[in-house]
Amino acid sequence: MTNSNYLNSLAELEKRFNFEKEEKTKFPFFKLDRTNKLMNLLGNPQNDKSFTIHIAGTNGKGTVSSIINSIISKNYKTGLLTSPHLKNYTERIKINGNEISEKIFASVHKEVSKKIYRFEKEEGVQFTFFEIITAMAFAIFKKEGVDIKILETGLGGSFDSTNVVESDISIITPISEDHKKILGGTIKSIAQNKAGIIKRNSKVITAKQNKIAREILTKTANLKNSNLIEAKYKVCGIPKIVANKMEAKLLVDGVHYDINYKSIGLYHLENIATAIKTVKEFNQNIPINTITEGINRNSWPCRGDFYCIDGKRILIDGAHNKAGFKNLKKTVSTFFNNKNYTFIYGTNNNHDINTFIEFIKKIPSKVIITKSNHPKSLPTKEIEKKLTALGIKFIKSTSTENALKIAMNSYKKNDLIIVAGSLFVSSEINNILNK
């Protein structure tokens, strides 16, 4: 049974501004001075003695965070902060990979609320949803006495609430166009914002970047006297799907790692290499088998989940931007040689439908449009207008459950059902398949 205090906490949090549900906010709204005030009110829990790993980028942040945590938590006590949640708010804050309980969530939220109530009332300030969640995470990590805290940015870098920490290692996953209204319309402006997490005299691990992003990161690291390290790797042989998992051999810094990963996206190989490089920079003495076991044990749902149900194949992916669909196309072309593809597509109101349209034009397919129950989900009528104008045929569904039913009932031999466009659509279908 759900804890009543937990439900009360959620009700209060839902009253606060939440960018994950509202897109209209202009960039200046995101300021660290408000977050710093919040931390001061709480006694600055972010400044505990734990080692800090901070992660920004466009795609792959959550996966890299989760893999690092899975590896390190075997020998160290870890605190992990990620976003968004797919099902439960408690997913966002984990100790040693385990979600905090509803009881702890409610208790810490109550403590935070008590300490900020008078300030908010007197100053006419209201802290945001994400600021409160971030503060709660820091408070929990300090109370639990974690050795290492691993923090995924929510949006951008420079003005993200998590950027009140002095990190020991900063990680930048591949940078591409996303959240352009907030972070700027160019790779340069987006990279500058994400480079804002780089701290003075620290280590910076970066995945392979495009030329512009690389130049920005290099310049920022040099200005802050920080060491920029690229996570280089080589894939040995051809990856393959075995028992719904991805098998691959990865070479990182002269060491071979046998990967048997639960998600089949090829882009995960870069995420895995970035995580390995980070872990080795943290502690060179962590054994290879500990690293490999941590990778293969890790689970990060809706980022390349593959199912085979009654002979019907389903790939669930969170692709929603240009880079995401490019990676999805590479995965599909590597592992599948289909004549038939069925796409279940739904998106959010801040995502560009054109990225999906460019994608399906290159892959002959049947399209089923849908929407999730999330407040930011784009109504199907908006998707319908766009597809109709371009002469793209589609089937309209009433829900994600209905979309999956249509896809399964119309399945042909050697078909592949692909779910993409929104993590929230993917999550709902993933939950249906795991009932």
Helices and strands as residue ranges (DSSP letters): H 4-13, G 27-29, H 32-41, G 45-47, E 51-56, H 61-72, E 78-81, G 89-92, E 93-95, E 98-99, H 102-123, H 129-144, E 148-152, G 161-164, E 169-172, H 180-183, H 187-194, G 195-197, E 203-206, H 211-223, E 227-230, E 234-242, E 245-252, E 255-261, H 268-282, H 288-297, E 305-309, E 312-316, H 322-335, E 341-345, H 353-361, E 366-369, H 380-389, E 395-396, H 400-409, E 416-420, H 423-433
